[in-house]
Amino acid sequence: MIVRAADQSLQEIGLGVRAIVNGSTIEVGGVSAYAAVPLLSPNLRECVDKSLARGVTPLVVCRDRQPIGLLAVSDQLRPVAVS
């Protein structure tokens, strides 16, 4: 698989990232940040629900405003972290 460098990129604080890759707009962001949420397939919606149930953050990956995948990210607290 060849991954091409982005022609343009933009980070939107609290919303996600957007880049032009090989002529397509690629966006990655939280489920609530995108109008594409209603367009999630039943399979992606199930993955979002399972991610939330596990306590991880689902990030939607869109190509040209169409959801094409999901990333699930989490962060673990370090034992030395002070609350």
Backbone as a chain_set.jsonl record, in Angstrom:
{"seq": "MIVRAADQSLQEIGLGVRAIVNGSTIEVGGVSAYAAVPLLSPNLRECVDKSLARGVTPLVVCRDRQPIGLLAVSDQLRPVAVS", "coords": {"N": [[0.842, -1.175, 0.0], [0.63, 2.13, -0.909], [1.126, 5.141, 0.656], [0.305, 8.359, 0.181], [1.733, 11.634, 0.505], [0.129, 14.43, 2.051], [-1.363, 17.071, 0.194], [-2.36, 19.449, 1.165], [-3.057, 20.462, 4.507], [-5.018, 20.729, 7.511], [-5.557, 21.519, 10.831], [-8.163, 21.458, 13.051], [-8.927, 22.672, 16.009], [-10.439, 20.769, 18.462], [-12.142, 19.675, 16.615], [-10.905, 18.045, 14.638], [-8.832, 16.723, 12.005], [-8.011, 17.668, 8.641], [-7.194, 16.928, 5.31], [-5.883, 17.164, 1.977], [-5.492, 14.524, -0.071], [-4.113, 12.96, -2.716], [-6.016, 14.186, -4.357], [-8.417, 13.817, -3.0], [-10.497, 14.773, -0.252], [-9.614, 14.119, 2.964], [-10.789, 13.427, 6.143], [-10.549, 13.315, 9.667], [-12.063, 12.834, 12.692], [-13.859, 13.376, 15.812], [-16.928, 11.637, 16.471], [-19.154, 13.312, 16.941], [-18.37, 15.635, 15.712], [-18.781, 15.757, 13.014], [-20.941, 16.239, 10.254], [-21.441, 13.983, 8.925], [-22.241, 11.929, 10.518], [-24.976, 10.875, 10.517], [-24.759, 9.416, 8.216], [-23.373, 7.139, 8.695], [-22.701, 3.734, 8.175], [-24.596, 0.807, 9.143], [-22.754, -1.055, 10.161], [-20.483, 0.548, 10.827], [-21.71, 2.209, 12.707], [-22.315, 0.345, 14.697], [-19.7, -0.305, 15.456], [-18.907, 2.178, 16.511], [-20.641, 2.35, 18.713], [-19.771, 0.107, 20.215], [-17.145, 0.887, 20.73], [-17.544, 3.153, 22.353], [-18.803, 1.895, 24.505], [-16.686, 0.441, 25.505], [-15.161, 2.406, 26.525], [-13.445, 3.869, 24.94], [-12.401, 6.371, 22.557], [-14.118, 6.962, 19.639], [-13.087, 7.761, 16.368], [-14.078, 9.133, 13.377], [-13.304, 8.373, 10.038], [-13.308, 10.041, 7.06], [-13.728, 10.185, 3.527], [-13.933, 12.545, 1.119], [-16.227, 13.548, 2.442], [-17.648, 11.237, 2.988], [-18.14, 8.612, 5.203], [-15.593, 6.262, 5.786], [-14.259, 4.67, 7.509], [-13.156, 3.816, 10.866], [-11.431, 4.874, 13.727], [-10.315, 3.819, 16.865], [-9.416, 5.245, 19.821], [-7.494, 5.484, 22.835], [-6.415, 6.529, 26.091], [-4.173, 5.891, 28.643], [-4.037, 6.364, 32.121], [-1.148, 7.346, 33.815], [0.545, 5.743, 36.508], [1.812, 7.563, 38.15], [0.544, 9.911, 37.754], [-1.077, 12.809, 38.921], [-4.212, 13.637, 40.204]], "CA": [[0.0, 0.0, 0.0], [1.372, 3.383, -0.982], [0.454, 6.254, 1.321], [0.81, 9.605, -0.388], [1.785, 12.807, 1.378], [-0.982, 15.356, 1.863], [-1.076, 18.309, -0.526], [-2.726, 20.503, 2.11], [-3.617, 19.904, 5.734], [-5.564, 21.712, 8.435], [-5.984, 20.989, 12.122], [-9.202, 22.287, 13.643], [-8.938, 22.325, 17.422], [-11.711, 20.262, 18.933], [-12.922, 19.06, 15.534], [-10.151, 16.994, 13.973], [-7.873, 17.126, 10.97], [-8.468, 17.559, 7.258], [-6.085, 17.037, 4.364], [-6.13, 16.76, 0.596], [-4.576, 13.446, -0.405], [-4.387, 12.41, -4.046], [-7.222, 14.814, -4.888], [-9.58, 13.586, -2.147], [-10.459, 15.374, 1.073], [-9.632, 13.115, 4.022], [-11.062, 14.048, 7.432], [-10.593, 12.422, 10.825], [-12.527, 13.592, 13.847], [-14.83, 12.764, 16.704], [-18.228, 11.334, 15.881], [-20.061, 14.462, 17.018], [-17.818, 16.784, 15.0], [-19.049, 15.707, 11.578], [-22.32, 16.097, 9.782], [-21.534, 12.665, 8.294], [-22.677, 10.921, 11.487], [-26.167, 10.125, 10.082], [-24.425, 8.605, 7.05], [-22.623, 5.953, 9.092], [-23.333, 2.452, 7.875], [-24.918, 0.066, 10.367], [-21.531, -1.667, 10.67], [-19.69, 1.584, 11.499], [-22.472, 2.646, 13.881], [-22.101, -0.693, 15.709], [-18.324, -0.129, 15.943], [-18.92, 3.373, 17.364], [-21.302, 1.99, 19.968], [-18.884, -0.8, 20.953], [-16.006, 1.688, 21.201], [-18.011, 3.96, 23.478], [-19.064, 0.988, 25.628], [-15.38, 0.036, 26.047], [-14.506, 3.574, 27.097], [-12.472, 4.461, 24.023], [-12.948, 7.442, 21.724], [-14.161, 6.636, 18.211], [-12.826, 8.836, 15.414], [-14.574, 8.777, 12.056], [-12.445, 8.701, 8.902], [-14.145, 10.303, 5.892], [-13.11, 10.591, 2.257], [-14.903, 13.374, 0.398], [-17.403, 13.654, 3.322], [-18.296, 9.937, 3.147], [-17.433, 7.792, 6.19], [-14.977, 5.063, 5.219], [-13.624, 3.863, 8.542], [-13.226, 4.262, 12.242], [-10.276, 4.644, 14.591], [-10.689, 3.857, 18.279], [-8.222, 5.643, 20.566], [-7.641, 5.607, 24.286], [-5.249, 7.02, 26.801], [-4.139, 5.31, 29.966], [-3.435, 7.2, 33.146], [0.091, 6.837, 34.381], [0.414, 5.573, 37.949], [2.368, 8.725, 38.867], [-0.259, 11.094, 37.454], [-1.817, 13.357, 40.061], [-5.503, 14.181, 39.75]], "C": [[0.887, 1.238, 0.0], [0.543, 4.472, -0.327], [1.095, 7.537, 0.81], [0.802, 10.717, 0.654], [0.607, 13.724, 1.052], [-0.513, 16.591, 1.103], [-1.338, 19.511, 0.37], [-3.225, 19.822, 3.367], [-4.041, 21.036, 6.66], [-5.98, 20.995, 9.703], [-6.993, 21.964, 12.7], [-9.376, 21.849, 15.091], [-10.345, 21.931, 17.855], [-12.553, 19.578, 17.878], [-12.191, 17.909, 14.863], [-9.166, 17.56, 12.974], [-8.49, 16.894, 9.595], [-7.255, 17.721, 6.357], [-6.571, 16.648, 2.97], [-5.063, 15.728, 0.258], [-4.999, 12.861, -1.745], [-5.714, 12.916, -4.61], [-8.479, 14.617, -4.06], [-9.395, 14.299, -0.814], [-10.616, 14.263, 2.098], [-9.806, 13.856, 5.345], [-11.075, 12.97, 8.51], [-11.019, 13.266, 12.019], [-13.526, 12.811, 14.675], [-16.176, 12.612, 16.033], [-19.132, 12.558, 15.857], [-19.59, 15.66, 16.195], [-18.224, 16.835, 13.53], [-20.526, 15.54, 11.268], [-22.527, 14.718, 9.159], [-22.071, 11.597, 9.239], [-23.939, 10.183, 11.035], [-25.873, 9.2, 8.901], [-23.635, 7.35, 7.407], [-23.41, 4.693, 8.736], [-23.69, 1.76, 9.186], [-23.675, -0.578, 10.994], [-20.663, -0.645, 11.41], [-20.399, 2.078, 12.757], [-22.293, 1.638, 15.02], [-20.698, -0.574, 16.304], [-18.213, 1.094, 16.855], [-19.518, 3.02, 18.725], [-20.427, 1.085, 20.829], [-17.681, -0.047, 21.511], [-16.398, 2.497, 22.422], [-18.25, 3.091, 24.708], [-17.763, 0.53, 26.287], [-14.626, 1.21, 26.653], [-13.416, 4.167, 26.229], [-13.176, 5.488, 23.146], [-12.949, 7.029, 20.261], [-13.934, 7.894, 17.37], [-13.252, 8.359, 14.036], [-13.57, 9.242, 11.0], [-13.368, 8.859, 7.69], [-13.273, 10.624, 4.679], [-14.201, 11.303, 1.464], [-16.268, 13.349, 1.098], [-18.171, 12.349, 3.481], [-17.504, 9.106, 4.149], [-16.883, 6.518, 5.549], [-14.326, 4.183, 6.278], [-13.726, 4.513, 9.902], [-11.918, 3.93, 12.936], [-10.775, 4.722, 16.025], [-9.422, 4.146, 19.076], [-8.53, 5.736, 22.053], [-6.331, 6.087, 24.87], [-5.293, 6.423, 28.193], [-3.477, 6.286, 30.929], [-2.161, 6.538, 33.647], [-0.068, 6.739, 35.894], [0.902, 6.802, 38.736], [1.574, 9.994, 38.608], [-1.057, 11.514, 38.671], [-3.117, 13.938, 39.538], [-5.82, 15.484, 40.423]], "O": [[1.791, 1.363, 0.826], [-0.606, 4.701, -0.707], [2.291, 7.761, 0.994], [-0.027, 10.734, 1.563], [0.15, 13.78, -0.09], [0.587, 17.095, 1.331], [-0.594, 20.491, 0.322], [-3.761, 18.716, 3.301], [-3.505, 22.143, 6.607], [-6.676, 19.981, 9.653], [-6.713, 23.157, 12.824], [-9.913, 20.774, 15.36], [-11.309, 22.665, 17.639], [-13.571, 18.965, 18.198], [-12.809, 16.891, 14.55], [-8.726, 18.705, 13.076], [-9.364, 16.046, 9.415], [-6.39, 18.558, 6.614], [-7.538, 15.904, 2.814], [-3.869, 16.026, 0.296], [-6.102, 12.334, -1.887], [-6.447, 12.17, -5.259], [-9.517, 15.194, -4.383], [-8.279, 14.414, -0.309], [-11.619, 13.55, 2.106], [-9.067, 14.796, 5.638], [-11.553, 11.857, 8.29], [-10.404, 14.289, 12.317], [-13.977, 11.733, 14.29], [-16.521, 13.376, 15.131], [-19.804, 12.813, 14.858], [-20.352, 16.608, 16.004], [-18.029, 17.857, 12.872], [-21.248, 14.799, 11.936], [-23.663, 14.324, 8.892], [-22.331, 10.473, 8.811], [-23.984, 8.958, 11.154], [-26.658, 8.295, 8.616], [-23.266, 6.579, 6.521], [-24.616, 4.604, 8.967], [-23.137, 2.099, 10.233], [-23.559, -0.639, 12.218], [-20.162, -0.932, 12.497], [-19.748, 2.339, 13.769], [-22.137, 2.03, 16.176], [-20.521, -0.724, 17.513], [-17.504, 1.053, 17.861], [-18.952, 3.359, 19.765], [-20.348, 1.275, 22.043], [-17.247, -0.309, 22.632], [-15.67, 2.525, 23.414], [-17.939, 3.498, 25.827], [-17.737, 0.261, 27.488], [-13.558, 1.023, 27.236], [-12.553, 4.892, 26.724], [-14.4, 5.471, 23.013], [-11.887, 6.77, 19.695], [-14.514, 8.948, 17.632], [-12.828, 7.296, 13.584], [-13.056, 10.358, 11.063], [-14.11, 7.943, 7.336], [-12.221, 11.252, 4.799], [-15.253, 10.732, 1.178], [-17.309, 13.162, 0.468], [-19.257, 12.354, 4.062], [-16.303, 8.913, 3.962], [-17.602, 5.792, 4.863], [-13.888, 3.071, 5.979], [-14.295, 5.592, 10.07], [-11.364, 2.846, 12.758], [-11.572, 5.599, 16.359], [-8.46, 3.379, 19.015], [-9.654, 6.023, 22.467], [-5.285, 6.051, 24.224], [-6.334, 6.445, 28.851], [-2.491, 6.943, 30.596], [-2.113, 5.328, 33.871], [-0.748, 7.569, 36.497], [0.452, 7.043, 39.856], [1.885, 11.043, 39.171], [-1.64, 10.681, 39.366], [-3.122, 14.653, 38.536], [-6.865, 16.077, 40.158]]}, "num_chains": 1, "name": "protein.A"}
